[in-house]
Amino acid sequence: MESDRVVHAFTDGACLGNPGPGGWAVLLRWGARERLLSGAEPSTTNNRMELVAAIEALAALQRRAPVRLSTDSQYVQRGVTEWLPRWKRNGWRTSGGQPVANQDLWQRLDALTAGHAVAWEWVRGHSGHPENERVDRAARAAAERVRDDVRN
């Protein structure tokens, strides 16, 4: 993949309490162009916000493209690359026979992933990775806004 033709997506989710007010953020970069997206939910979990960030990254793309999606969530990265095929084969059940948590979001992410050539990259959170730090701040700010809105 030529780097100027690849969409780089940096994602993060945040939750103030787990469950609690949560936020997600996405930084999309294609060549020299950037777009920062964020949103929030008043009551959610960190895992759901991490998934929503990845979903929103892919949903924002207007046409099929090669994507390098960076996340600091091993839950998302391992879920997509390791667990998802098995869950689908098992009728959305874990190896222990339990329903898959956040199945609604996993199914949405699976459908969106099918429309793009996605390379999943895990990055260590809070380690000075500039784009990860940027989306972390934006996700946290979104969570704080929704928390403050609920309080007022």
N, C-alpha and C positions, 0 to 999 in steps of 0.2 A: 504494500500500500504506500503510495506516495504521500508524504506527510502533509502536503498542502491540499490533498484531496480527502484526507481523513478528518472527520469531526471528532474533536476531543471533548469529552464530557466529563466533568468533575462533579461528583455528587456528594451530598451529606445530609444526614437527618439529625435532629436534636430533640430532646424531650426534657422538660423541666419536671422531674418526677417521672416515674415509669410504672403505671400510666400517669399522664399529666398533659399539660399544654405542650404541643409539639410543633416543630417547624422543619421544613426541608428546603434545600437550595441546590441549584444546578448552575454551573458555568459551562456554556457551550462555546467552543472556539473552533473556527474554521478559517485557516489561514490567519489573516490579521483581524478578522471580525470576531467579536465576542458578544455574548448575550447572557445576562445573569437573571435567573428566574428564582422565585421563592414563593412559599405559601405556608399555611399553618392549619392546624386543627385544634380545637379547644380541649379535647380529651383523646389521647392516643398513646401509643407506645413508641419507643425508640426504633424497634425493628420495623414497625409500619412506616415510620417517617423515612428510614433508609430505603425501603422498597419504593415508596412514593417518589422519592428523589430520582431513582433510576427510571421509573415509569415516566415521570414528567420529562426527563432528558430525552428519551426516545420518542415520546408523543409530540415533542416540540419540533421534531424534524419533519420538514414538509415533503421530502422525497427520500427514496432509498439511498443510503450512503454507508460507506465503511465507517465504523465508530470505534474509538478506543474509549471505553468507559472506565473511569477511575473511581473507586470507592474505598473508604476506610472501614467498611463493614464486611467482615468475614462472613457474616450471616448472608448477605446478598451475594458476594462473590462465590462462596462455596455452594450456596443454594442454587444458583444458576448453573454453575459448571459441574457440580457433583450430584446434588440431591434431586434436582428437578426431573431429570429423565426417569429416575426410579419412582418418584412420587406419581408421575403420569402413568407408568406401567402398573403401579399398585392402586390405581383408582383414587389418587390423591390421599393416600394413607401413608403414614410413616412406616419404617421397618417394624415398629412395635404395634402396628395396626391402628394407631390413633389417627384422627383426621389431621391433615397438615394445617398448622397455624398460619393464618393470613392467606389462606387459599385464594381468596378473591384477588388479592394483589399479585400473588405468584402467577395466577392464570393470566392476568392482564399483562404482566411483564413478559411472560412466555409468548403471548400473541404479538407484542410489540417487537420483541427480539427477533422473531421470525421474519420481520420485514427489513432487517438490516444485517450486515456482516459485523457482528459485535465482538471485539476483543475485550475481555474483562480483566482489569488490573486492580489488584489490591495494593493500597498504599497505607503505610502506618500513619494513623491519625495523630495530630498534635506533635508532629515531628519536624515541623519547619517546612513542609511541602507547601509552596506558596499558594497554589490553587486550592489545595485541600483546606488550608487555613482560611482562605477567602470564603469558601462555601460554608465552612463551619461557622464563621462569624454571621453570615447571612441567614443560615438556618436557625441559629440561636436568637438572632434579632427577630425573626418571624415568630418564634415560639414566645418570646417575651412580649411582643405586640399582642398576640392573641390572649396571653395570660392577663395582660393589663386591661384589654377590652372586656374580658369576663369579669374582672374585679370591679370595673366602673359601671 
